C-alpha cells in the first residue's frame, strides 16, 4: 500500500511539473507582439552599454521564435550596436 501511495505521489508531482511548464510557456504565446515588445523593453532598462543591449537581445531571442521575431523588430535593441 505504501509503495502504491509513493508511486501515485510521484506521478502526481510529475504531472504538476509538466502542467506548470506548459502553463508558463503558453502565457507568452497569447501576448500580442506590441505588449511583448513593451515587456522586453522594460527588461532592457536604460540599455546601458551597446554590448549589454546586444547580449540581452541575443538571450531573449533564444527563448522562442515569437520572442526572436519581436526582438528583431525592436530598434531599441539594435540602435546602439
Buried (B, 14 or more C-beta within 10 A) or exposed (E): EEEEEEEEEEEEEEEEEEEEEEEEEEEBEEBEEEEBBEEBEEEBEEBEEEEBBBEBBEEBBEBEEEBBEBBEEBEBBBEBE
